[in-house]
Protein backbone atom coordinates (compact mmCIF):
# COMPACT_ATOMS: atom_id res chain seq x y z
CA UNK A 1 0.00 0.00 0.00
CA UNK A 2 1.31 3.45 -0.91
CA UNK A 3 2.03 5.84 1.94
CA UNK A 4 2.95 9.45 2.64
CA UNK A 5 5.65 10.70 4.97
CA UNK A 6 3.84 13.04 7.37
CA UNK A 7 5.32 15.57 9.78
CA UNK A 8 3.02 17.45 12.17
CA UNK A 9 4.84 20.16 14.08
CA UNK A 10 3.59 22.89 16.41
CA UNK A 11 5.62 25.87 17.60
CA UNK A 12 6.23 24.25 20.98
CA UNK A 13 6.97 20.65 19.89
CA UNK A 14 6.90 17.92 17.26
CA UNK A 15 3.46 16.32 17.51
CA UNK A 16 3.78 13.33 15.19
CA UNK A 17 5.97 11.98 12.42
CA UNK A 18 5.57 8.82 10.38
CA UNK A 19 4.01 7.03 7.45
CA UNK A 20 0.33 7.51 6.70
CA UNK A 21 -2.10 6.47 4.00
CA UNK A 22 -4.15 9.68 4.09
CA UNK A 23 -4.32 13.15 5.67
CA UNK A 24 -7.53 15.14 6.01
CA UNK A 25 -7.42 18.82 6.96
CA UNK A 26 -9.61 21.88 6.66
CA UNK A 27 -7.91 24.78 4.92
CA UNK A 28 -9.22 28.27 4.27
CA UNK A 29 -10.18 26.97 0.80
CA UNK A 30 -12.17 24.01 2.18
CA UNK A 31 -11.64 20.47 3.44
CA UNK A 32 -8.80 18.62 1.77
CA UNK A 33 -7.97 14.93 1.58
CA UNK A 34 -4.39 14.07 0.65
CA UNK A 35 -3.48 10.63 -0.68
CA UNK A 36 -0.11 9.38 -1.97
CA UNK A 37 0.65 11.00 -5.34
CA UNK A 38 -1.32 14.17 -4.56
CA UNK A 39 -0.32 17.27 -6.52
CA UNK A 40 1.97 19.68 -4.63
CA UNK A 41 0.18 22.50 -2.82
CA UNK A 42 0.42 24.93 0.05
CA UNK A 43 -2.69 25.67 2.10
CA UNK A 44 -3.45 27.79 5.13
CA UNK A 45 -5.12 25.80 7.92
CA UNK A 46 -8.60 27.06 8.73
CA UNK A 47 -9.03 28.64 12.16
CA UNK A 48 -9.98 26.09 14.79
CA UNK A 49 -9.49 23.10 12.51
CA UNK A 50 -9.09 19.39 13.03
CA UNK A 51 -6.47 17.34 11.19
CA UNK A 52 -6.90 13.57 10.78
CA UNK A 53 -3.94 11.37 9.88
CA UNK A 54 -4.73 7.77 8.89
CA UNK A 55 -1.67 5.78 9.91
CA UNK A 56 -0.31 2.69 8.17
CA UNK A 57 -2.06 0.50 10.76
CA UNK A 58 -5.43 2.02 9.77
CA UNK A 59 -5.80 3.99 13.02
CA UNK A 60 -6.76 7.66 12.88
CA UNK A 61 -4.67 10.21 14.73
CA UNK A 62 -6.97 13.20 15.32
CA UNK A 63 -5.41 16.55 16.19
CA UNK A 64 -6.87 19.97 17.02
CA UNK A 65 -4.65 22.36 15.04
CA UNK A 66 -4.78 26.14 15.31
CA UNK A 67 -3.20 28.42 12.76
CA UNK A 68 -0.46 27.46 10.36
CA UNK A 69 0.01 25.75 7.03
CA UNK A 70 -0.19 22.42 5.26
CA UNK A 71 2.40 21.69 2.57
CA UNK A 72 2.18 18.79 0.15
CA UNK A 73 5.31 17.90 -1.84
CA UNK A 74 6.64 14.81 -3.58
CA UNK A 75 8.30 13.96 -0.26
CA UNK A 76 5.07 13.95 1.73
CA UNK A 77 2.96 16.24 3.90
CA UNK A 78 4.17 18.81 6.40
CA UNK A 79 1.71 20.44 8.78
CA UNK A 80 3.10 23.45 10.61
CA UNK A 81 0.66 24.67 13.27
CA UNK A 82 0.87 27.48 15.80
CA UNK A 83 -0.57 25.11 18.41
CA UNK A 84 -1.79 21.52 18.20
CA UNK A 85 -3.13 18.88 20.57
CA UNK A 86 -3.64 15.17 19.95
CA UNK A 87 -7.22 14.17 20.78
CA UNK A 88 -6.13 11.79 23.54
CA UNK A 89 -4.29 14.64 25.31
CA UNK A 90 -7.26 17.01 25.37
CA UNK A 91 -8.90 17.74 28.72
CA UNK A 92 -12.56 17.86 27.64
CA UNK A 93 -13.81 19.62 30.77
CA UNK A 94 -11.12 22.30 30.44
CA UNK A 95 -12.06 22.78 26.77
CA UNK A 96 -15.77 23.10 27.69
CA UNK A 97 -14.91 25.69 30.35
CA UNK A 98 -12.74 27.62 27.87
CA UNK A 99 -15.65 27.62 25.41
CA UNK A 100 -18.05 28.90 28.09
CA UNK A 101 -15.66 31.72 29.05
CA UNK A 102 -15.11 32.70 25.42
CA UNK A 103 -18.84 32.73 24.67
CA UNK A 104 -19.45 34.92 27.74
CA UNK A 105 -16.97 37.48 26.41
CA UNK A 106 -19.12 38.16 23.35
CA UNK A 107 -17.94 39.31 19.93
CA UNK A 108 -14.44 40.42 20.88
CA UNK A 109 -12.02 39.04 18.21
CA UNK A 110 -9.85 37.35 20.85
CA UNK A 111 -12.92 35.74 22.42
CA UNK A 112 -14.09 34.48 19.02
CA UNK A 113 -10.63 32.97 18.35
CA UNK A 114 -10.63 31.34 21.80
CA UNK A 115 -14.09 29.89 21.10
CA UNK A 116 -12.90 28.42 17.77
CA UNK A 117 -9.88 26.83 19.50
CA UNK A 118 -12.09 25.33 22.22
CA UNK A 119 -14.59 24.04 19.65
CA UNK A 120 -11.87 22.35 17.59
CA UNK A 121 -10.42 20.75 20.74
CA UNK A 122 -13.86 19.35 21.54
CA UNK A 123 -14.40 18.11 17.97
CA UNK A 124 -10.97 16.45 17.95
CA UNK A 125 -11.83 14.73 21.24
CA UNK A 126 -15.07 13.44 19.71
CA UNK A 127 -17.31 15.70 21.77
CA UNK A 128 -20.03 18.07 20.61
CA UNK A 129 -19.22 21.75 20.96
VOSE-352306 format. One record per residue: residue in three letters; y, z negated, x of N, C-alpha, C, O, CB in turn. Coordinates in nm, 2 decimals, padded with zeros to 4 digits. Each point is the difference from the previous one (the first is absolute). Glycine has a CB too. Layout:
   res      n.v      n.w      n.u     ca.v     ca.w     ca.u      c.v      c.w      c.u      o.v      o.w      o.u     cb.v     cb.w     cb.u
   ALA        Y        Z        X        Y        Z        X        Y        Z        X        Y        Z        X        Y        Z        X
...
END
This chain:
   res      n.v      n.w      n.u     ca.v     ca.w     ca.u      c.v      c.w      c.u      o.v      o.w      o.u     cb.v     cb.w     cb.u
   UNK   -00.12    00.00    00.08    00.12    00.00   -00.08    00.12    00.00    00.09    00.01   -00.07    00.10   -00.13   -00.05   -00.29
   UNK    00.22    00.20    00.16    00.13    00.01    00.07    00.08   -00.12   -00.02    00.00   -00.06   -00.11   -00.01    00.31    00.09
   UNK    00.08   -00.29    00.12    00.08   -00.12   -00.01    00.14    00.02    00.07    00.02    00.10    00.06   -00.22   -00.24   -00.06
   UNK    00.29    00.05   -00.03    00.13    00.00    00.06    00.02   -00.13    00.08   -00.06   -00.10   -00.03    00.15    00.23   -00.17
   UNK   -00.02   -00.12    00.31    00.04   -00.12    00.08    00.13   -00.05   -00.07    00.10    00.07   -00.01   -00.21    00.01    00.23
   UNK    00.10   -00.21   -00.26    00.11   -00.06   -00.08    00.06   -00.12    00.08   -00.08   -00.08    00.05   -00.02    00.16   -00.27
   UNK    00.23   -00.08    00.23    00.07   -00.12    00.06    00.10   -00.05   -00.10    00.08    00.08   -00.05   -00.11    00.01    00.29
   UNK    00.02   -00.22   -00.28    00.09   -00.06   -00.09    00.07   -00.11    00.08   -00.06   -00.10    00.04   -00.07    00.16   -00.25
   UNK    00.26   -00.04    00.23    00.08   -00.10    00.08    00.12   -00.04   -00.07    00.07    00.08   -00.06   -00.15    00.03    00.27
   UNK    00.10   -00.24   -00.21    00.13   -00.06   -00.05    00.08   -00.05    00.12   -00.05   -00.01    00.11   -00.06   -00.06   -00.33
   UNK    00.24    00.04    00.19    00.09   -00.04    00.11   -00.06   -00.12    00.08    00.00   -00.01    00.12    00.20    00.10   -00.25
   UNK   -00.26   -00.18    00.05   -00.04   -00.13    00.06   -00.15    00.01    00.06   -00.03   -00.09    00.09    00.18   -00.03   -00.25
   UNK   -00.23    00.22    00.12   -00.13    00.00    00.06   -00.08    00.13   -00.04    00.04    00.07   -00.09   -00.04   -00.32    00.08
   UNK   -00.11    00.28    00.08   -00.09    00.10   -00.04   -00.08   -00.05   -00.11   -00.07   -00.11    00.01    00.06    00.21    00.22
   UNK    00.00   -00.03   -00.35   -00.07   -00.04   -00.11   -00.14    00.05    00.00   -00.09   -00.08   -00.02    00.30    00.08   -00.11
   UNK   -00.23    00.13    00.16   -00.14    00.05    00.00    00.00    00.13    00.08    00.10    00.08    00.00   -00.15   -00.18   -00.23
   UNK   -00.06    00.12    00.29   -00.02    00.13    00.08   -00.15    00.03   -00.01   -00.09   -00.08    00.02    00.28    00.04    00.14
   UNK   -00.22    00.17   -00.19   -00.14    00.04    00.00   -00.02    00.14   -00.07    00.10    00.07   -00.03   -00.16   -00.31    00.02
   UNK   -00.06    00.27   -00.02   -00.04    00.12   -00.06    00.00   -00.01   -00.15   -00.05   -00.11   -00.05   -00.08    00.18    00.25
   UNK    00.18    00.02   -00.27    00.00    00.00   -00.15   -00.03    00.14   -00.05    00.02    00.10    00.07    00.15   -00.29   -00.07
   UNK   -00.21    00.19   -00.13   -00.03    00.13   -00.06    00.11    00.05   -00.09    00.01    00.11   -00.03   -00.25   -00.17    00.03
   UNK    00.33   -00.04   -00.03    00.12    00.04   -00.08    00.11   -00.11    00.00   -00.03   -00.12    00.03   -00.13    00.25   -00.18
   UNK    00.28   -00.09    00.14    00.12   -00.09   -00.01    00.08    00.04   -00.12    00.02    00.12   -00.03   -00.02   -00.15    00.28
   UNK    00.03   -00.07   -00.34    00.08    00.03   -00.11    00.13   -00.09    00.01   -00.01   -00.12    00.03   -00.19    00.18   -00.18
   UNK    00.32    00.01    00.14    00.12   -00.08    00.01    00.10    00.07   -00.10    00.00    00.12   -00.03   -00.05   -00.18    00.27
   UNK    00.15   -00.03   -00.28    00.11    00.05   -00.08    00.12    00.02    00.09    00.04   -00.09    00.07   -00.13   -00.02   -00.28
   UNK    00.14    00.24    00.21    00.12    00.03    00.08    00.11    00.02   -00.10   -00.02    00.00   -00.12   -00.11    00.10    00.31
   UNK    00.25   -00.08   -00.14    00.12    00.02   -00.08   -00.02    00.14   -00.08    00.07    00.02   -00.09    00.08   -00.16    00.25
   UNK   -00.24    00.22   -00.11   -00.02    00.13   -00.07   -00.12   -00.01   -00.10   -00.02    00.10   -00.07    00.11    00.02    00.28
   UNK   -00.16   -00.23   -00.22   -00.11   -00.02   -00.09   -00.12   -00.05    00.08    00.00   -00.02    00.12    00.09    00.20   -00.27
   UNK   -00.20   -00.20    00.07   -00.12   -00.05    00.06   -00.07    00.11    00.07    00.00    00.11   -00.04   -00.03   -00.28   -00.14
   UNK   -00.03    00.13    00.30   -00.06    00.09    00.09   -00.14   -00.04    00.04   -00.02   -00.12    00.04    00.25    00.18    00.04
   UNK   -00.32    00.03   -00.09   -00.14   -00.03    00.05   -00.02    00.09    00.13    00.02    00.12   -00.01   -00.11   -00.18   -00.23
   UNK    00.05   -00.01    00.34   -00.02    00.07    00.13   -00.15    00.00    00.04   -00.06   -00.10    00.01    00.29    00.04    00.07
   UNK   -00.29    00.18   -00.07   -00.14    00.02    00.04    00.00    00.06    00.14    00.10    00.06    00.04   -00.18   -00.04   -00.28
   UNK   -00.03   -00.02    00.31   -00.01    00.07    00.13    00.04    00.14   -00.02   -00.04    00.07   -00.09   -00.15   -00.22    00.17
   UNK    00.26    00.21    00.02    00.05    00.13    00.00    00.13    00.02   -00.08    00.05    00.12   -00.02   -00.29   -00.05    00.03
   UNK    00.30   -00.17   -00.06    00.13    00.01   -00.07    00.11    00.06    00.09    00.00   -00.03    00.12   -00.07   -00.17   -00.26
   UNK    00.15    00.27    00.08    00.12    00.06    00.07    00.09   -00.11    00.05    00.02   -00.10   -00.06   -00.03    00.31   -00.08
   UNK    00.07   -00.19    00.26    00.09   -00.10    00.06    00.12   -00.02   -00.10    00.05    00.09   -00.06   -00.12   -00.02    00.30
   UNK    00.11   -00.20   -00.24    00.12   -00.03   -00.08    00.05   -00.13    00.04   -00.06   -00.08    00.07   -00.02    00.21   -00.26
   UNK    00.21   -00.16    00.15    00.06   -00.13    00.02    00.06   -00.03   -00.13    00.08    00.07   -00.06   -00.03   -00.03    00.31
   UNK   -00.08   -00.16   -00.30    00.05   -00.05   -00.13    00.05   -00.14    00.01   -00.05   -00.08    00.08   -00.11    00.23   -00.19
   UNK    00.26   -00.18    00.03    00.06   -00.13   -00.01   -00.08   -00.08   -00.10   -00.02    00.05   -00.11    00.25    00.03    00.18
   UNK   -00.28   -00.20   -00.04   -00.07   -00.08   -00.09    00.09   -00.05   -00.11    00.12   -00.03    00.02   -00.27   -00.04    00.16
   UNK    00.11    00.08   -00.31    00.08   -00.04   -00.11    00.02   -00.15    00.01   -00.09   -00.08    00.04    00.00    00.27   -00.18
   UNK    00.20   -00.24    00.09    00.02   -00.15    00.00   -00.10   -00.07   -00.08   -00.04    00.04   -00.11    00.28    00.00    00.13
   UNK   -00.29   -00.15    00.03   -00.10   -00.08   -00.07   -00.13    00.07   -00.02   -00.06   -00.01   -00.11    00.24   -00.10    00.00
   UNK   -00.23    00.19    00.20   -00.12    00.08   -00.02   -00.13   -00.07    00.04    00.00   -00.10    00.07    00.14    00.30   -00.04
   UNK   -00.25   -00.14   -00.07   -00.13   -00.04    00.04   -00.07    00.11    00.07    00.01    00.12   -00.04   -00.02   -00.28   -00.15
   UNK   -00.05    00.13    00.31   -00.08    00.10    00.07   -00.14   -00.04   -00.01   -00.04   -00.11    00.02    00.23    00.16    00.14
   UNK   -00.28    00.05   -00.19   -00.14   -00.02    00.00   -00.07    00.09    00.11    00.03    00.12    00.01   -00.02   -00.17   -00.26
   UNK   -00.09   -00.02    00.33   -00.07    00.07    00.11   -00.15   -00.01   -00.04   -00.05   -00.11    00.00    00.23    00.06    00.18
   UNK   -00.25    00.16   -00.20   -00.14    00.00   -00.02   -00.07    00.01    00.13    00.01    00.10    00.07    00.01    00.01   -00.30
   UNK   -00.09   -00.22    00.27   -00.06    00.00    00.13   -00.13    00.08    00.00   -00.05    00.04   -00.10    00.15   -00.27    00.14
   UNK   -00.16    00.25    00.08   -00.12    00.07    00.02   -00.11   -00.06   -00.08   -00.09    00.08   -00.05    00.16   -00.01    00.27
   UNK   -00.07   -00.20   -00.24   -00.11   -00.07   -00.08    00.02    00.02   -00.15   -00.09   -00.04   -00.07    00.07   -00.13    00.26
   UNK    00.13    00.23   -00.23    00.02    00.02   -00.14    00.08   -00.11   -00.07    00.04    00.01   -00.11   -00.25    00.12    00.11
   UNK    00.25   -00.23    00.08    00.08   -00.11   -00.05    00.15    00.04    00.00    00.04    00.08    00.09   -00.21   -00.25   -00.01
   UNK    00.24    00.12   -00.17    00.15    00.02   -00.01    00.07   -00.12    00.06   -00.02   -00.11   -00.04   -00.01    00.26   -00.16
   UNK    00.12   -00.12    00.30    00.09   -00.09    00.05    00.13    00.02   -00.07    00.06    00.11    00.01   -00.17   -00.12    00.22
   UNK    00.16   -00.09   -00.31    00.12    00.02   -00.08    00.11   -00.09    00.07   -00.02   -00.11    00.03   -00.11    00.16   -00.25
   UNK    00.25    00.02    00.24    00.10   -00.07    00.07    00.13    00.02   -00.08    00.04    00.11   -00.04   -00.15   -00.07    00.26
   UNK    00.19   -00.15   -00.23    00.14    00.01   -00.06    00.09    00.03    00.12    00.01   -00.07    00.10   -00.06   -00.10   -00.29
   UNK    00.11    00.29    00.18    00.09    00.05    00.12    00.14    00.02   -00.06    00.02    00.05   -00.10   -00.22    00.06    00.22
   UNK    00.29   -00.17   -00.04    00.14    00.01   -00.04    00.08    00.07    00.11    00.01   -00.04    00.11   -00.03   -00.17   -00.24
   UNK    00.09    00.32    00.09    00.08    00.07    00.09   -00.08    00.07    00.11   -00.11   -00.04    00.03    00.30   -00.12   -00.08
   UNK   -00.14    00.27    00.10   -00.06    00.06    00.11   -00.04    00.15   -00.03    00.05    00.06   -00.09   -00.13   -00.28    00.16
   UNK   -00.02    00.27    00.02   -00.03    00.14   -00.01   -00.15    00.02    00.01   -00.08   -00.09    00.06    00.30    00.14    00.04
   UNK   -00.27    00.06   -00.14   -00.14    00.04    00.01    00.01    00.14    00.07    00.07    00.09   -00.04   -00.15   -00.21   -00.17
   UNK    00.00    00.13    00.32    00.00    00.12    00.08   -00.14    00.05    00.01   -00.10   -00.07    00.03    00.30    00.00    00.10
   UNK   -00.22    00.20   -00.17   -00.13    00.07    00.01    00.01    00.10    00.11    00.08    00.09   -00.01   -00.13   -00.13   -00.24
   UNK   -00.04    00.03    00.34   -00.01    00.10    00.11   -00.15    00.05    00.02   -00.08   -00.05   -00.08    00.29   -00.05    00.20
   UNK   -00.23    00.19   -00.03   -00.14    00.04    00.02   -00.08   -00.12    00.05   -00.12   -00.01   -00.02    00.20    00.24    00.08
   UNK   -00.01   -00.33    00.01   -00.07   -00.11    00.05   -00.04   -00.11   -00.10   -00.07   -00.09    00.03    00.19    00.14    00.18
   UNK   -00.06   -00.04   -00.33   -00.02   -00.10   -00.10    00.12   -00.04   -00.08    00.09    00.07   -00.01   -00.28   -00.15    00.15
   UNK    00.19   -00.05   -00.19    00.10   -00.05   -00.08    00.06   -00.13    00.06   -00.07   -00.09    00.04   -00.04    00.19   -00.25
   UNK    00.24   -00.10    00.22    00.07   -00.12    00.05    00.09   -00.05   -00.12    00.08    00.08   -00.05   -00.09    00.00    00.30
   UNK    00.00   -00.21   -00.28    00.08   -00.06   -00.10    00.08   -00.11    00.07   -00.05   -00.09    00.06   -00.11    00.14   -00.25
   UNK    00.29   -00.03    00.19    00.09   -00.09    00.07    00.09   -00.07   -00.11    00.09    00.06   -00.05   -00.09    00.08    00.27
   UNK   -00.03   -00.26   -00.25    00.07   -00.08   -00.10    00.09   -00.11    00.05   -00.03   -00.05    00.11   -00.17    00.10   -00.26
   UNK    00.30   -00.08    00.08    00.09   -00.11    00.04   -00.08   -00.13   -00.02    00.00   -00.08    00.10    00.21    00.20   -00.17
   UNK   -00.28   -00.14   -00.04   -00.09   -00.11   -00.02   -00.12    00.05   -00.07    00.01    00.10   -00.08    00.18   -00.27    00.08
   UNK   -00.30    00.10    00.02   -00.13    00.04   -00.07   -00.09   -00.12    00.00   -00.01   -00.08    00.09    00.03    00.32   -00.02
   UNK   -00.09   -00.25   -00.18   -00.10   -00.11   -00.02   -00.13    00.06   -00.06    00.00    00.07   -00.10    00.18   -00.24    00.07
   UNK   -00.29    00.14    00.09   -00.13    00.04   -00.05   -00.03   -00.09   -00.13    00.04   -00.11   -00.01   -00.13    00.17    00.24
   UNK    00.03    00.01   -00.33   -00.01   -00.07   -00.13   -00.07   -00.13    00.01    00.03   -00.10   -00.08   -00.04    00.32   -00.02
   UNK   -00.09   -00.24    00.19   -00.07   -00.12    00.01    00.08   -00.12    00.06   -00.04   -00.11   -00.01   -00.17    00.25    00.03
   UNK    00.33   -00.10    00.04    00.08   -00.10    00.06    00.12   -00.04   -00.09    00.08   -00.09    00.03   -00.14    00.18    00.19
   UNK    00.07   -00.03   -00.34    00.11   -00.03   -00.09   -00.02   -00.12   -00.08   -00.11   -00.02   -00.06    00.15    00.26    00.05
   UNK    00.05   -00.33    00.01    00.00   -00.12   -00.08    00.06    00.04   -00.14    00.12    00.01   -00.01   -00.09   -00.17    00.22
   UNK   -00.11    00.18   -00.31    00.04    00.05   -00.13    00.10   -00.09   -00.06    00.10    00.04   -00.06   -00.33    00.06    00.03
   UNK    00.21   -00.23    00.03    00.09   -00.10   -00.06    00.14    00.01    00.07    00.10    00.00   -00.07   -00.29   -00.15    00.00
   UNK    00.19    00.16    00.20    00.13    00.02    00.07    00.07    00.13   -00.04    00.12    00.00   -00.02   -00.21   -00.14    00.21
   UNK    00.01    00.24   -00.21    00.06    00.13   -00.04    00.05   -00.01   -00.14    00.11    00.06   -00.03   -00.27    00.07    00.18
   UNK    00.09   -00.19   -00.24    00.05   -00.02   -00.14    00.13   -00.08    00.00    00.09    00.04   -00.07   -00.33   -00.03   -00.02
   UNK    00.25   -00.11    00.17    00.12   -00.08    00.01    00.11    00.08    00.06    00.12   -00.01   -00.05   -00.26   -00.20    00.07
   UNK    00.12    00.29    00.08    00.10    00.08    00.06    00.05    00.10   -00.11    00.12    00.03    00.00   -00.22   -00.05    00.23
   UNK    00.01    00.08   -00.31    00.04    00.09   -00.10    00.09   -00.07   -00.11    00.10    00.05   -00.04   -00.31    00.08    00.08
   UNK    00.17   -00.25   -00.08    00.08   -00.08   -00.10    00.14   -00.02    00.06    00.10    00.01   -00.07   -00.31   -00.12   -00.02
   UNK    00.22    00.06    00.21    00.13   -00.03    00.06    00.09    00.13    00.01    00.11    00.00   -00.04   -00.21   -00.18    00.18
   UNK    00.04    00.29   -00.10    00.07    00.13    00.01    00.05    00.04   -00.14    00.11    00.05   -00.01   -00.25    00.02    00.21
   UNK    00.05   -00.08   -00.30    00.04    00.04   -00.13    00.12   -00.09   -00.06    00.08    00.05   -00.07   -00.32    00.04    00.03
   UNK    00.24   -00.21    00.08    00.10   -00.09   -00.05    00.14    00.03    00.07    00.10   -00.03   -00.06   -00.28   -00.15    00.03
   UNK    00.17    00.25    00.14    00.13    00.03    00.07    00.07    00.12   -00.05    00.11    00.03    00.03   -00.21   -00.13    00.17
   UNK    00.03    00.17   -00.29    00.07    00.12   -00.07   -00.01    00.13    00.07   -00.10    00.03    00.07    00.24   -00.20   -00.17
   UNK   -00.03    00.24    00.09    00.01    00.14    00.06    00.06    00.01    00.14    00.03    00.11    00.04   -00.01   -00.04   -00.27
   UNK   -00.01   -00.18    00.30    00.04    00.00    00.14   -00.10    00.09    00.08   -00.12   -00.02   -00.02    00.23   -00.21    00.00
   UNK   -00.06    00.32    00.10   -00.09    00.09    00.08   -00.10   -00.08    00.08   -00.12    00.05    00.01    00.31    00.12    00.00
   UNK   -00.16   -00.28    00.05   -00.10   -00.08    00.07   -00.10   -00.05   -00.09   -00.12   -00.01    00.04    00.29   -00.05    00.13
   UNK   -00.13    00.01   -00.29   -00.10   -00.05   -00.09   -00.09    00.11   -00.05   -00.12   -00.03   -00.02    00.29   -00.15   -00.05
   UNK   -00.12    00.30    00.04   -00.08    00.11   -00.04   -00.10    00.04    00.11   -00.12    00.02   -00.03    00.30    00.06   -00.11
   UNK   -00.14   -00.08    00.27   -00.09    00.02    00.11   -00.11   -00.10    00.01   -00.12    00.03    00.02    00.30    00.09    00.10
   UNK   -00.14   -00.25   -00.14   -00.10   -00.11    00.01   -00.10    00.01   -00.12   -00.12   -00.03    00.02    00.30   -00.12    00.09
   UNK   -00.13    00.19   -00.22   -00.09    00.02   -00.12   -00.10    00.11    00.03   -00.12   -00.01   -00.03    00.30   -00.07   -00.13
   UNK   -00.14    00.19    00.22   -00.09    00.11    00.03   -00.10   -00.04    00.10   -00.12    00.03   -00.01    00.30    00.13   -00.03
   UNK   -00.14   -00.24    00.14   -00.10   -00.05    00.10   -00.10   -00.09   -00.06   -00.12    00.01    00.02    00.30    00.00    00.15
   UNK   -00.13   -00.10   -00.26   -00.10   -00.09   -00.07   -00.09    00.08   -00.09   -00.12   -00.04    00.00    00.29   -00.15    00.01
   UNK   -00.12    00.29   -00.08   -00.09    00.08   -00.09   -00.10    00.07    00.08   -00.12    00.01   -00.04    00.31    00.01   -00.12
   UNK   -00.16    00.04    00.27   -00.09    00.07    00.08   -00.11   -00.09    00.06   -00.12    00.03    00.01    00.29    00.14    00.05
   UNK   -00.13   -00.30   -00.02   -00.09   -00.09    00.05   -00.11   -00.04   -00.11   -00.12   -00.01    00.02    00.30   -00.08    00.14
   UNK   -00.12    00.07   -00.28   -00.09   -00.02   -00.12   -00.10    00.11   -00.03   -00.12   -00.02   -00.02    00.30   -00.13   -00.07
   UNK   -00.12    00.27    00.09   -00.09    00.12   -00.02   -00.11    00.02    00.11   -00.11    00.02   -00.03    00.31    00.09   -00.08
   UNK   -00.16   -00.14    00.23   -00.09    00.01    00.11   -00.11   -00.10   -00.01   -00.12    00.02    00.04    00.29    00.07    00.11
   UNK   -00.14   -00.21   -00.20   -00.10   -00.10   -00.02   -00.08    00.01   -00.13   -00.08   -00.08   -00.03    00.23   -00.07    00.15
   UNK   -00.12    00.26   -00.20   -00.08    00.03   -00.12    00.05   -00.08   -00.12   -00.07   -00.01   -00.10   -00.12    00.06    00.25
   UNK    00.31   -00.10   -00.14    00.06   -00.08   -00.11    00.11    00.09   -00.07    00.05    00.09    00.05   -00.10   -00.31    00.07
   UNK    00.07    00.18   -00.25    00.11    00.07   -00.07    00.13   -00.07    00.03    00.01   -00.12    00.02   -00.17    00.19   -00.21
   UNK    00.26    00.02    00.20    00.14   -00.06    00.04    00.07   -00.04   -00.12    00.12   -00.05    00.01   -00.12    00.20    00.18
END
